Amino acid sequence: MAVAVEVAVGDLDGVRVARAGGATRVELSAALELGGLTPSLALVEAAVAAAGDLGVHVLLRPRPGSFVHSADDVALVLRDAELALAAGAAGLVVGPVLADGTVDVAALQRFRAAAGDRDLTFHRAFDGCADLKRAVADLVTCGVTRVLTSGGAAGAHAGADRIRRTVEAAAGRLGVMAGGGVRPDALPALLAATGVRDVHLSARTPDEPDRGFGPRSRTDPSIVAAAVRAVTPRTSAG
């Protein structure tokens, strides 16, 4: 089975770089430096147009801070979901949790219904769920397509053991995508240690320093290409 490579992007250049580099899909958001926020409808429309057959999965996170959703947050996510899907998004990325660290099943069921037949990814809010098996069971019950996880660590390489246990708990009922500080050179070892067939990285490099309004980074073609090469099986000639 081929390994899918998802690239987190925040602009049209990132979409184009990911497509040219052979990525499987992009996760589109704004404010990547905050972990990602819901992108504008204009950006979603333009990204879909630029993506070609590259799937655009839209992050729906209406504000920074915790992933505990208020009634207003849920309403905003549902409306943004409607707009993103109408604009051609191939999937949605969400992560509602409750204050006790469990999955917000009620909100997630509404998001699943809104997604219809499109992919629904649960993002790294999953890493805050202490009971891994219960969280996986909740995601499966709600019909989530895949979960993004760093294994509860600062990066996926350090969290490989928990990622492996997530794969085991999912037992093929839910895709598990390793992400967070992913390094292309260490991808073969990460795949071997965890059993994942789906990886996520930002592939970004600094572009402009912070001059009082925040730094700027860009999607680096060499990092995207290196990640794709790292997960592509080599074939011997002759």
VMD Tcl script that draws the C-alpha trace (Angstrom):
set ca {
  {0.00 0.00 0.00}
  {1.36 3.42 -0.96}
  {2.10 5.95 1.76}
  {0.10 9.19 1.51}
  {1.90 12.50 2.06}
  {-0.17 15.44 3.30}
  {1.39 18.91 3.34}
  {0.06 21.66 5.61}
  {-0.15 24.88 3.61}
  {-1.38 28.39 4.25}
  {-1.26 29.99 0.81}
  {-1.57 29.32 -2.91}
  {2.17 28.97 -3.39}
  {2.10 26.12 -0.87}
  {-0.65 24.37 -2.82}
  {1.33 24.65 -6.05}
  {4.56 23.44 -4.43}
  {2.81 20.45 -2.83}
  {1.20 19.51 -6.14}
  {4.44 19.82 -8.10}
  {6.28 17.80 -5.46}
  {3.96 14.82 -5.68}
  {2.05 15.21 -2.42}
  {-1.20 13.30 -1.97}
  {-3.22 16.14 -0.47}
  {-2.91 19.45 1.33}
  {-4.35 20.60 4.62}
  {-5.29 24.23 4.03}
  {-5.44 26.72 6.89}
  {-4.59 30.26 7.90}
  {-2.23 31.25 10.74}
  {-0.03 28.18 10.67}
  {2.08 29.74 13.42}
  {-0.96 29.31 15.72}
  {-1.45 25.70 14.75}
  {-3.86 26.69 11.97}
  {-7.17 28.54 11.81}
  {-10.06 28.40 9.34}
  {-8.94 29.92 6.01}
  {-11.03 32.47 4.15}
  {-13.53 31.29 1.56}
  {-11.57 33.16 -1.12}
  {-8.45 31.18 -0.23}
  {-10.36 27.89 -0.29}
  {-11.79 28.68 -3.73}
  {-8.39 29.69 -5.11}
  {-6.66 26.66 -3.55}
  {-9.14 24.24 -5.08}
  {-8.64 25.88 -8.48}
  {-4.85 25.63 -8.13}
  {-4.82 22.08 -6.78}
  {-5.97 20.17 -9.84}
  {-6.41 16.57 -8.74}
  {-4.63 17.24 -5.43}
  {-7.16 16.96 -2.61}
  {-7.67 20.13 -0.55}
  {-8.65 19.37 3.04}
  {-9.78 22.47 4.91}
  {-8.99 22.99 8.59}
  {-12.02 24.30 10.48}
  {-10.85 25.98 13.68}
  {-12.62 29.29 14.31}
  {-10.24 30.67 16.97}
  {-6.90 30.00 18.67}
  {-6.70 28.42 22.09}
  {-8.27 25.25 23.41}
  {-10.19 22.78 21.27}
  {-13.24 22.85 23.53}
  {-16.05 24.08 21.29}
  {-18.79 26.42 22.46}
  {-22.19 26.48 20.77}
  {-20.98 29.49 18.75}
  {-17.83 27.60 17.69}
  {-19.91 24.65 16.50}
  {-22.21 26.93 14.52}
  {-19.24 28.64 12.85}
  {-17.60 25.31 11.96}
  {-20.83 24.02 10.44}
  {-21.27 27.14 8.30}
  {-17.62 27.15 7.23}
  {-17.95 23.45 6.38}
  {-20.89 24.20 4.12}
  {-18.97 26.96 2.35}
  {-15.74 24.95 2.00}
  {-17.49 21.92 0.56}
  {-19.48 24.07 -1.87}
  {-16.14 25.54 -2.99}
  {-14.84 22.06 -3.82}
  {-12.95 20.95 -0.70}
  {-12.18 17.23 -0.75}
  {-12.33 16.95 3.03}
  {-12.62 18.72 6.35}
  {-10.29 18.75 9.35}
  {-11.80 19.23 12.82}
  {-11.02 18.44 16.47}
  {-13.76 19.09 19.04}
  {-13.01 17.87 22.56}
  {-14.64 18.28 25.95}
  {-13.09 19.92 29.00}
  {-12.47 16.49 30.54}
  {-10.17 15.54 27.65}
  {-12.56 13.25 25.81}
  {-13.85 13.58 22.26}
  {-16.89 15.86 21.89}
  {-18.99 13.17 20.23}
  {-22.10 15.34 19.87}
  {-20.23 18.05 17.96}
  {-18.25 15.53 15.94}
  {-21.39 13.73 14.81}
  {-22.71 17.04 13.48}
  {-19.45 17.68 11.65}
  {-19.56 14.18 10.16}
  {-23.07 14.81 8.88}
  {-21.97 18.13 7.40}
  {-19.04 16.46 5.60}
  {-21.37 14.04 3.84}
  {-19.33 11.68 1.66}
  {-16.12 13.74 1.95}
  {-13.20 12.83 4.16}
  {-13.27 13.94 7.80}
  {-9.93 14.14 9.63}
  {-9.60 14.61 13.39}
  {-6.54 16.76 14.05}
  {-3.96 16.77 16.84}
  {-6.53 17.68 19.49}
  {-6.54 13.88 19.72}
  {-3.18 14.05 21.47}
  {-4.85 15.68 24.48}
  {-7.11 12.66 25.00}
  {-5.68 10.60 27.87}
  {-7.67 7.43 27.14}
  {-6.33 6.47 23.73}
  {-8.60 3.46 23.18}
  {-11.74 5.35 24.15}
  {-10.82 8.27 21.89}
  {-10.19 5.94 18.95}
  {-13.51 4.16 19.59}
  {-15.34 7.51 19.63}
  {-13.78 8.55 16.33}
  {-14.71 5.23 14.74}
  {-18.29 5.52 16.03}
  {-18.56 9.00 14.51}
  {-17.29 7.83 11.12}
  {-14.04 9.80 11.09}
  {-11.80 8.96 8.12}
  {-8.43 9.46 9.80}
  {-6.75 10.95 12.85}
  {-3.63 13.11 12.88}
  {-1.33 12.47 15.82}
  {2.19 13.16 17.04}
  {1.76 10.46 19.65}
  {1.25 13.10 22.31}
  {4.87 14.23 21.98}
  {6.40 17.43 20.62}
  {6.96 15.55 17.37}
  {5.94 12.30 15.74}
  {9.40 10.77 15.92}
  {9.44 11.07 19.72}
  {5.83 9.89 19.92}
  {6.28 6.81 17.75}
  {5.29 4.32 20.45}
  {1.91 5.97 21.11}
  {1.31 6.33 17.38}
  {1.92 2.59 17.04}
  {-0.57 1.93 19.83}
  {-3.09 4.18 18.05}
  {-2.66 2.12 14.87}
  {-3.23 -1.05 16.90}
  {-6.34 0.39 18.57}
  {-7.73 1.54 15.23}
  {-7.29 -1.98 13.79}
  {-7.98 -0.79 10.27}
  {-11.25 0.94 11.19}
  {-9.66 4.38 11.12}
  {-6.68 5.78 9.26}
  {-3.82 7.02 11.44}
  {-1.63 9.85 10.12}
  {1.66 10.69 11.82}
  {2.48 14.39 11.98}
  {4.33 16.99 13.97}
  {7.98 17.82 13.35}
  {8.24 15.17 10.65}
  {11.69 15.00 9.04}
  {11.97 13.40 5.60}
  {15.27 11.68 6.44}
  {13.64 9.93 9.42}
  {10.43 8.91 7.65}
  {11.42 5.32 6.82}
  {12.18 4.66 10.49}
  {8.91 6.31 11.55}
  {6.90 4.17 9.16}
  {8.63 1.02 10.35}
  {8.15 1.87 14.02}
  {4.48 2.84 13.81}
  {2.86 1.04 10.90}
  {1.24 4.25 9.59}
  {0.63 4.67 5.86}
  {-0.17 8.37 6.09}
  {2.19 11.23 7.05}
  {1.72 14.96 7.53}
  {4.29 17.74 7.46}
  {4.45 21.49 6.90}
  {7.66 21.37 4.84}
  {8.17 25.04 5.60}
  {11.28 27.17 5.71}
  {11.69 30.79 6.95}
  {11.07 33.40 4.27}
  {10.79 36.77 6.02}
  {11.81 37.77 9.57}
  {9.35 39.24 12.06}
  {9.32 43.02 11.57}
  {6.60 43.57 14.12}
  {3.75 41.88 12.29}
  {4.85 38.25 12.47}
  {7.38 36.16 10.54}
  {6.63 34.62 7.17}
  {7.57 31.17 5.95}
  {7.09 29.30 2.69}
  {6.56 25.73 1.57}
  {9.96 24.41 0.53}
  {9.94 22.34 -2.69}
  {13.06 20.42 -1.64}
  {11.44 19.29 1.64}
  {8.24 18.17 -0.10}
  {10.24 16.26 -2.70}
  {12.42 14.65 -0.03}
  {9.37 13.50 1.94}
  {7.77 11.98 -1.16}
  {11.02 10.22 -2.09}
  {11.41 8.90 1.46}
  {8.07 7.06 1.36}
  {8.28 5.87 -2.26}
  {9.48 2.27 -2.58}
  {12.61 1.90 -4.67}
  {12.47 -0.53 -7.58}
  {15.56 -2.35 -8.78}
  {16.31 -2.42 -12.48}
  {17.06 -5.57 -14.42}
}
mol new
graphics top color blue
foreach p $ca { graphics top sphere $p radius 0.5 }
foreach p [lrange $ca 0 end-1] q [lrange $ca 1 end] { graphics top cylinder $p $q radius 0.2 }
display resetview
